[in-house]
Every structure is written in structure tokens, then in C-alpha cells.
Amino acid sequence: MTHRAPIKLHPADDAALIARLRTRFPATADLAASPDRRQFLKVMAASLSLAGLAGCTDDDPRDQEVPPVNQAQGADPATRLHYASAALLDGFANGILVTTINGRPINIEGNPAHPWSRGGTDVFGQASILGLYDPDRSQIVQQYGRETSWEAFRAGIAGPFAQLRANGGRGLRLLTGPFTSPTLAAQIAALRSVFPDMHWHSHAAIGREALYASTERVFGRPLETILRIENARVIVALDGDFLDAGPHQVGTAKSWSAARKSAAAENRLLVTYSAGSVPNLTAAKADHAITASPTELILLAGAFLAAATHQPAPELPAHLAPWFKSAAGALTEARGAGIFQAGLFAAPEVLDTAHRINAALGNTSRTVVYTAPIAPQGDSHQSLAQAMQEGQVQTLVLLDTNPVYDAPENLDFAAALQKVPLKIHTGLYADETALRCDWHLPLAHPLESWSDARAPDGTVTVLQPCIAPLTSGRTAPEILSLLTEATPQSAFALVRQTWKLSDEDWQKAILEGFIPNTAAQPENPLPLVGKDGVGGPIVGKQPPTALTLAFRPDPTIWDGTHSNNAWLQELPKPLSKLVWENAIWISPGHATTHNIAQGDLVKITAGDKTLTGPAFLAPGQADDVISITLGYGRQIPNQLATGLGIDATTLRSTETPWHLPNITLTRTGETHILATTIAHTKLDAGAGTEIFIRTQPLGAEPIAAHQPTLYPGKQDDGRAWGMVIDLDSCIGCNACITACQSENNIAVVGRDQVIAGREMHWLRIEAETVPGTQGAGFMPVPCMNCEDAPCEIGCPVEATLHDHEGLNLMVYNRCIGTRACSGYCPYKVRRFNYFDYSAGAAPSLRQQRNPDVTVRAEGVMEKCTYCVQRIAQARIDADLSDGKIPDGTVRTACQSACPTDAITFGDMADPTSKVAKAKASARNYALLGELNTRPRTTYLARLAPGAEG
Amino acid sequence: MRQLFAPGADAVLRLFIFAIIGGLFLAALVVGGVAHSTYVTQVGIAPEQPVPFSHKHHSGELGIDCRYCHTGVETTASAGLPPTQTCMTCHSQIWTGAPMLAPVRASFATNTPLHWVRVNRVPDYVYFNHAIHIAKGVGCTTCHGDIDGMQLTARANAFEMVWCLTCHRNPAPNLRPAGQVFNMHWQPPPDQAARGATLIRANHIRGAAALTDCSICHR
């Protein structure tokens, strides 16, 4: 297999190339002038490198059929095979099943057998399939930026490493990114035995050090905190994040939604109380949510602890008192069945108090479980930076980490790196750190490697490759083996020897996607007495009027590791619906008093550092808190993420990783157009009174009303496909949108087109949050497949019509692009291909496409089809056997991705099906039902706290 | 006052009008003719293949069943072409030195696949499934013609949508009992209408309305 370098366009060539392209393609002149110039050039370069206009010559590749030379039994090119593996986020595993066809992975589904993820996925897992085929991935070893080979690398480091072996590894330091792989841990231990004086450091942008430090303060040793929500009746979250993006999201959200559903079945509510300074998913899904500043959160924590330990409650501000009374009452009443949660970014005082409260209320070992840390931690990155500054580091090996970009600014990693004579970097991309290192070694993507990882509960998954490596990358344990052993071992050998399983157990583990009984054992720690903070009042350190800057992980980019993934860049963030950039969130109250409008460029000043960025008004944010997400402002040239957003790390320091106090915010007078999907599909509510996301207390009367109609009933041939979306379960995580994009070959349109309202996602999530009161939540809006569809009336060529199973079909080859159907659609779920969005994809990205779904060309309309390709396949399979499709055989992509099982899909004509039962629920209603479109997609109203509070 | 138009102007005008109308009509005939011509549909034209494989010899004279090579036809959407391995099951023992088979031997030896030219092709937005057609009683020769008689493989039918719809609207004339699906010389018996109707019931074939739903073929 030959490896070609990705196409690099040097600045000097840009102008000449653009001029040439403008004369050849005059219509693209506007595109070339836009800020997306780099993207345009990459698109054009990729298109130009192809073999001309296919289909117009005799060399159309589709005119050939190329069977393999040897075909293994059962591996025929048209059949899908599923491999169990894991998707990694900060090293933590979520079990997945990878669908492959003809030897290449095309789609990711959850693994229902996995004890942690139980079939759910998150956006990072779904989007990782695109990362596998990313043409910007490092293909080959580089030295000083020039391409070379693994052999040259071995030869080049032979001398320095022989010296290190002789002196016991003095001067050798290893910096790893976050990982949970036991094989890698074993390799690091092996490295230490060969180099005893070596130091191993860990670095993560969204580090868990604060969590482990908190348990160390409270219990005397670092511990992992796992929530057992299935045993809980009340949850109180202070700056909580248990439903937000992160390694824990899939399993925790699944437990939460299952607990909520079973509580509802017993006619009680699993109540969540949330207090936070920055709105997030946990706050949106809470039944009682309030906004509190960071100081107030610390006060509240103290008050909860006082309530839990029967101490007199401290004085609280008036706006917090009623909420606190209700929350504390519920929490203390539910002794042993309550959860007090503080998130990753909560203040240390709040984190510590959370553990003490749970201990005092007897929640430990019932609803809150402690285990040994799942992610191995080395020494801190501060100590490494200090050692580098002092010249103690001779050789630095960086494994899958990018500290030049995402380490706190006060470490000044870039300057410290210059003092190290030999720097070896490994990563998926030649990122900011790689550019400053001597060697850059390409890493293998998790989907093409033998590896292992642990889920947040400790369960081990062995990752198996789903395709032969696309690049010359190797896994991290392989690279360490290369450094320590004369004959380096393969990734498979390294993983196999970590797990001493019989052949039969090994096969079973690979097949099922996890090794049974590897979950971490719960411990029963007791909080240390006599330390600071027990029982006594907790006082915040800053005066209440100063502004605080809060850093948050980005819900679609995380910390920047996924910034080159086009799907994730174009995914609207759950609450702000921003795409392709981040913004500075300020509260509407603060914006009004300081006369800041949405999109105004504002400048944050912290000491001698400043950061300028666009303002975004976030309902529910505390007035004295400004927040910003990580992961933007990348500096590497010629990649997707270059120049997008603002780099929050420039203001981050090791003392204040999550909250930076005493900042000032000033207007610069300029404005910036924010790319957001919020205003594009506003359903006309008429006088602003309609709330589309309905809420309903338990046991209330049904809200749906039957409307009379003049149209005759639809004739189904026995099957009637329908969908019900449970708004109580939907947490707005966006996994469904990414799954739909992956399954249906949905194109990425770029920032400018999104600003023009032309994003192509078939599924959108409406977010309605009401500040100060219970958030209304999230509503996924796919095509409703209306029985009386207005779009079918509007189409002049019958390109959209009904079939006998109730689906509203979209026939691309008939569509002539009048867009009348979109005009007639009251839900605005139809998307038009204004340009040939799918044409410019790099050849490697085309490998990801699903061959069962047409790739749409310019000028056709598209929309959610209820995954008609899956329905058709199920129908054919049924017709080949006994003609019946059992309930649950057809799962739409969105349904299958959802971690909270919010989407139910099936045959409504079958009275025993889940969807038929859901539609009979008292909470079932249709969006804009009064329009009499009779949508097949209906919703279950979100549960509201009833009279009992 | 002098006339603007000479007496012959009428004739010229009429000539032009009829010429334009006639021309449009002729153009429509030409375009229609070209669209259905073998230049566009490639019916009956055998493209040049890397190896001049003869169905007449293998299927007709030797009697090898279709499924020996086209293995996916009963179970998957695509009937598939045989891997080089399948050719070598015989040709490693017979005609082992034939120059005509040199590309096959080379493919097997160097592990490089053979690039066959596609004869039967439908557009990318049409999703055809072989397995269901075979299961419901549509035979190979119904769509692919007299393969047994083709020295070199050519397309037998144009695979235009109207051709598929003709059968989907009324499958009875084209249905066979299960044992006859792979019979290369099957002809419909005189009472095919009645037999076809029985087969529709026996094979649980849907009515024309459901079979002509767009979602049956287009996704």
C-alpha cells in the first residue's frame, strides 16, 4: 500500500491557483473570496486530482466490476459484518458495534451487550468513523517536518536511547495523554524497568486530577466516583454534569432515563434539582433548576452539608432559599436513595462537600459508589514543565497528547520544549506540538488497532481493528515496545499477553465486545475526620461583584482532539446551536446592563492577558459569570480547524483550570456574525404563546385531542411505521444527529452555508430553556411522515409521495428542485442541496459512505426517510423467510444511537409493539397537531413535577 | 400603396411553420430513437472483457449451474461475480496452459483482481435485490435473456424503468415454480396466466399497488 502525503498548499501558490481557478470556474469566485478559502482550495484540489468528469468518458469506474481474488466463506462483498469494539473519549471506552461492508467500516452502533453503554453512543463515538478516514491524519513518520520512515526513526534514536539505557534513563521523561488501557499501563511499567530513573507524567486538557484530588482530601486516597442512579429517588446537582458530554455520559444517561421511566411507571418522579452558574444539559433536564454564582454555589454546598448533618443552616440569599428548602428536604428525606453530585468543573470546596454529604446521608455504596481510579495517572504536567525549564529533561516522549495547544498557559510548554534536546511526539495529527518536536510518529486510529480500554465502570473492552491500517500508524503500546525492545512486538501480541485468557474466552471477549467481570470493585471509604471543611461553614474567596470566567469542555469538540472532524464542527451545540466556532457566553442580564448584543466582539482582560471573541447571550447563566468552551483557536496550518473560534487556553492556568476570578469584560465596538442554526427553523408560534415542548405531571389526563378530517383514512397494507420520541428522556446530546449523518450520507456544508440557513442535518433538536424555572428541554424533530402530508400536495412532479406502509417517500431522481414541498411543510424538516455538497469530499472520506443510500446531487430535496433502507432490507429479509418483521428488528439510526432510548420506532399496526403502546400513552401528542397533518412521529410530553413538588 | 409582402411570402411563411413543426417532430423522433437505440442501451453489444468468457460454453455446453459462480444470487442483493479462485477450481487442472486464460492465471498468481466490464447495470439510485426475485420465482433468463446461447456476454434487456414496471404491475406471466428458476430454456406454458396467479398466492407476492411503491426500488 502506498502512502501519499496529504495535499499541502503553500501560501505562495494560493494566489496564483485561485486566479487560475477563477478563470476556469467563474461561478466559484465568491467561494474563493470567503473566509472558507482554505476549505474551498482543499475541495478544489481534491476534485482536480480525480480522473476528470466521471460518467462523461469511458473510464467511469462504476462500469467495472472487480471481484476479489480469494473470497473467504461468508465474507462476500455485499454482506454487512459487525465487529465489536470501543469508542474512546479521553481513553474511556464505550462499547460499540462497527458495521463494515466490503472490508471497510461505514457506521457505528451501540453495543447492547456492553455492561456500561448498553447500546448507547455519544457524538464522539458516532463521529469517530469520520476521523478514521480523515485525509488530514498523519500518514507517515516525520522528522523536522520532512517525511521519513519507521526504520529511519529506529536508526535515529538508536544512539540516544542506548545512552539512556546505560545511565538508567536519567533525563528521559514520558508524557501521556489520558488513557485507561491496561496494555499501555503495562508497557509504561516495562519502560520503567528498562529505564528506572525515567519519570512518567500525565496531561489532559479536561483532566480528572481535580476529582482525584478531591477524594484524596476527603477519603485519603484517590477514588473514582460512579453513580448508581437506578437506586436513587432524588438527585441534587451543584454545577453538575452527569448528563453532559464526557466519558461517563452514555452509561449515566442510560441509567438516569431508565430510572426515570421506572419511577414514572410506579407513579412517582425521579426528581432532579440543579444549581449551576453556566447552563448545561444537566440543568436543562432538571425538574427544579436555578442559576447561582460560583460563590453562591459554595454557600449552597455548605448549607446542604449542614442540612445533612443536622447543623443549623446558614443564611442564604432570598432567591436561593425556596429552591434550597425543597431540595434539602427531598435529599435528606431520601436517605440512602439520594445523590448529591458535583461536576468535573465544580469548585474544590463543592466537590469535597459533595462527598461528605453523600457519606452523611448514607448514599455511599448505594447510589454513589467509589472504586479505584480507572485512568492511571502519572506525575503532574506542572512538574514536567518545571523540569523542562530547569534543563533536567534530555529526551521527551509525548504519547497522544498536545500540550503546546491545550496545556494551561502559565506552563508555557512551547518555550519549555525548546530546552529539550530530543523530542518525540506521537499523535493522530501533526498538531501544534508535533511541529515543535524533532520526530512525529503517526498513531493508529482506535478503529484500526488492536488495543484495550476500560469503560467508566471499569469493564474492559478489547478493541479490534475493523480495517487494515489506512496509514503507517502504530498504537501507543507498539511505539513503546519499539523504544524498549530489540524486536518490537505487534499490537495484537501486546494485548494478548496483557489478558491471559483461554482461546475460548478470548474469542468470546472479542465477539461480545467486553471481558466479563472486569468492572472495578466498589470500595467503602470513610471520610477523614478532623480535616478542614467538615461541617463548618464554607466561605467563598472572592467578593461577589467581580466577574468570573468559567471554562467548560465543548459539547461537540471536547478539548480540541476532535476539532478536525467536520461532522462535529457542523453539529449544533446543544444549547447555543453554534457551529464551526465557540463564543463567549454572557447572561442576558449582564448583556442588558452593559449594552452588549449577540455577536458583539468583547474583550476579556485577566491581568495582562486578553482574549477577544463574539458574545453569545445564554439564558440561565449567572450574571457574574462569563463562560467559554475549550477546543478552538487551533494554530496548525491547512487543516479544517485552523482559524476557527477563539483559544480559551490562553487564559487558563494550573491554579484556575475551571474558574478564573476577577476578570473584566469590555466591548470592542465591532461585531461578528455567529454561525448558529437557532433562527433558521423557528416554527411560527403565533403571538409567541405556544411552547412546543409540552410538559405534563404524572397521572394527568391525555393531552392529545382527536381532530375531525375530511380526508379518507389512509389505506395501509398491514404495516404502519411510526415513531414516538420521549421528551422526558431526550437529553439533547446530539448522538442521533451524528448517527443520521453517518447512516444517510449527509453532506457537510461549511460555515458560510450554515449562516445562510442551509445546513443539511435531517434531524434537528429544538432546545427551549426557561431561565430561573424548570427547563423545558429538548425536542428532536425528524420528518413527521405525515399521513396527510402537505409536501405531497406541493410537489408538482410527485417526487414525494406516500407508500403503502405509511412512509412519506423522497424520490431523488424525480425531484426537479422547485422546493415547493419545503414551503408546504409546516415543520421545516426538508433540506435542499443548493450546491453539490457531496461532490468535494476527499476520496478517503467517500469510503465512509453507506452504499445503501443515494448520495444526493445538486438540486434535489432530501429529508428523513425513517431509514427506509433499513426498512427495505428488513422487509426483504422477512419476505425471504416467514413474512413477519418482529418488533425491534428495524431500528432507525437515531433510535439505535440514543443513549437514553428516547426514540421508539416500529409497526403501529401491531398492537403488541412498543410504539403502539407508546402512542396509547396519556402523554402522547403531535407537534402542531392542530394543523391536521396527522404526523406519524409523535412525542411523549416531558414529565413535570406535580402538586407534590 | 405598394404591398410590403410579395405574393410568395405566404408560401414562405407556411413553409417555415411546417418546417419548424416538422422539425420538432423529427427531432423528437430522433431523440427518442437514439434514447432507445443500442448505442445508449447497449442491448446486444458485448463489451470487450479481460478474458473472453463464454457463457455458451460453460453454462450451455458444460451445464454448470449459474450459482456455481454467481453465489450471492439467492441470499444477497447482488449476484456477484466469481473470484479468480472459482475460475481456478477448474482451470488449475484443465486448459492450464491456454493463452486465452493467461490473465486468469496471472490474476491468481499476483493476487490482482480481474477488472470485468459491467454488462448489466442500473443507475445508482436504483437498488435492485436479486435474492427476493429468485425467491419469488423470477428466473435468470427472464431478465438476462438467453445466456446459454451467448458466446460473449451482452445485455439482453434495456433495464429501463418501464420494463421493470411492466412486470411489477403484472408479475404472473413471468413467474416460475421454484425448480425452474435456474432453467435456462424455460418457456411459459400455455396456461401461464393461471399458474402465475397460483404462484402469486403461493409466494405471497404483493399486489401491483404495493409493488409499484417507489420505496420498493428507490431509497
Interface residues (C-beta under 8 A of the other chain):
Chain A: R62 D63 Q64 E65 V66 P67 P68 V69 N70 Q71 D76 P77 A78 T79 D717 L801 D803 H804 E805 L807 L809 V811 Y812 N813 D852 V853 T854 V855 T865 V868 Q869 I871 A872 I876 D879 L880 G883
Chain B: T71 G72 T76 A77 S78 G80 L81 P82 P83 T84 Q85 S107 F108 N111 T112 P113 L114 H115 W116 V117 R118 R121 P123 D124 Y125 Y127 N129 A131 I132 A135 K136 H204 R206 A209 A210 D213 C214 S215 I216 H218 R219
